Each structure stands twice: as C-alpha cells, then as structure tokens.
C-alpha cells in the first residue's frame, strides 16, 4: 500500500515514464527496509533469549546492504549465465560482483566493530515473553486493517520489542548478602550481591594449566559465568576482583568485562605475564578503573564492608603467577561475613593469623580443597559455620582432598562442593547464614 502510493506520487511529480527504473528501485529499497525493520523487532525476543544480545546497528546496515544486494544478485546470476555461454565475457561481471560482495562484507565488519551499538542483556522473564507474544499477534491482526489500525500495529510491534528487552530487577535477597559459588568446573568464580543490589564477581573461572595456557575454543566467561549473571537479571557489575593470575581464575574475565562493563577491577600483586597484562589493557580500553589492593586496606561494597587480608604490602611476586599471589578478601554484613581465600596456601594463611578478626561465617576454602591450604590453626581462627569448595568433578588434582574434608567435618563445618552439588548459594542476613537455592 505504501509502495503503491509512493509510486503514484513519483509518477505525477517526476514522470514515471521517464525514470521508471530509478523510481522502482527506490520503492523496492523502501519496501525492503520496512520489512527489515519489522523482522528486527520481531526477532528481539529470540535474540534476547538465545543470544542475550540486542544491536541497534542492524537497521542502518540494511540501509547500505539492501541496495547492494539489489545489484549484486543480478550481477551474480548474469555471471553464471555468461560462464556457460561465453566465459571470457564473464570476467568483468565476476569482478563487479566480487567487488560488491567484499564491499558488503566490509560494511558489516565496520558496523559490527562498534561496541556501543551492541548490548548484552538478561533473558526476559515469563511475563515479558507472554506480553511479547500477545503484542506480536495483535500487530499481525491489525496490519491488514485500516490506516489507523496499521499505525496501531506499528505501536504494538514497538511495545513488544521494548517489553522484551526492558530492564528487570536483580534477583537477590533484599535483607542479606548473597554469595553464589558458580559452577565453573576446576576453577573459581563467586558472585556477591549486597542487600542494596551492588554486585561483585570474584574470579571468572577458566581452564587449568597456569597463566600460559593456550587459547580455548570454549569460553567459560561467555558460556558459563555470564549466563549465571544474566539469570539474576544483572546487566552491569559494580566490581570485578581477580584473586590471582592463574588461568582457572582469570580465563573467563575478559568476556565478563566486555559483557558487564564493571566500574572497577580489583587486583592484588601479580607478575606481569602476557595474559594478565592483556586483561589490564582490556579493562583500560573499556574504561574500567584498575585498583590494586594490599592487606590493611578497606573498601565499601554497598551495605557491606570489604577488608583486604592479602597480599601483604611488602609481598613481591615471582616471575610466574603463584597461588600465594592471591588477593584475600573478607566481606562483612552486620555480624556475618565471608572469607574469600582464592588459592592462598599455608604461608599466606600463617601471615593472616596476625589479623585481629579472622572469624567468618562462611569460608570459601582455599585452593579448591587442596592440602596446601586450610591449615588447622587457620581453620580454628576462622571458625566458619559454613564452607564451600569450588572444583571440578573427577579433576586430575584430586580436589577436594579427603584430609581437608575430614578436617572440616571434625570442626563441624557444613561443607558444600560444586563438583558434586553444582552452584551453591548462601544468604548472610547480618546475624546468621543460610544455604539458599541458587535458582
């Protein structure tokens, strides 16, 4: 209908008989752009559910790409015909088609490199899905009606797209500090959400093998950690903390930084290996403030308070990342607290015994339950009610070790492990801690 009106108007003003091909080409482009716009809005829900992504550059790309396709397709077909009839004559057309193809791919690459137009979002809730389906069905019904009904159809389609991507509240207890040990296999990744909604991710998981491990096809930060955050409705993180520069703690963080754009990145004292330097460079490119922390410092985290227990101010790391580089944090809310030990081993635990208040309600057991950590005197000083161990099922290191599990059992500490029980969540309400369902 719109195309027919434009066609009649064009024929009256500039003469349909004089420039029929230019007018028809322009009208065809308009029709394609309208269709593209409808498709983009209709695909909002599947994109949010399956890819956690929306992009604002799809329509501008089509403005450039569709006219190219209108020329590229005939050129390609004529090239095929000439190859059969007269192959030397197909060279010119083939070169033109190749030029248009590379031009289109280049334009897509240029627009795709604009990170400002690419947004990662949580999957919509059930009511958002139902509202989207209802509004989309309503738009389809109204599209065949009068002019006023077609305008209403456009409004319904826009509302459907907006409803599918609109922000939703972060899922967390409003009167407690939430601690979630995300199941990343043989690695560490812990999410903390303060009662006021401030968010912190400590480590991003990854594959074992040290800091110099080769690139992996599977990105734990993108495929495991990010979906766990999106499942709670998190769009942005306030803080990301890196315990130390081993790949099973740091490997997933580049994707997390890109997807959630935290305000700050907390680090300890790590040697300048390539992977760690690359993480710091990416943080700076994204505008994330890199904040080195040392024992004795304190930070506010919403309604909670953070105390840094390691590394010591005079600690000097070796040439390669080590477990004792670990940034150890104690996060307190009211009379409850969680001690996040990273991979700190016995020497660091002995140094922390000088701290005046190590007692914590929840302990993230050091080094995945290895015998190198959780020494008896240290465990006695921490005196946790709960403990959580992050490790992979049937891992090659034998974590968690039976000696550590027996020690925790003898101390009457309720212990959970991600290798057997999956992701584990705890709520610290200021007076006591409880294990709560993660979903």
Order of alpha helices (4+ residues) and beta strands (2+ residues): alpha-alpha-alpha-beta-alpha-alpha-beta-alpha-alpha-beta-beta-beta-alpha-beta-alpha-alpha-beta-alpha-beta-beta-beta-beta-beta-alpha-beta-alpha-beta-alpha-beta-alpha-beta-beta
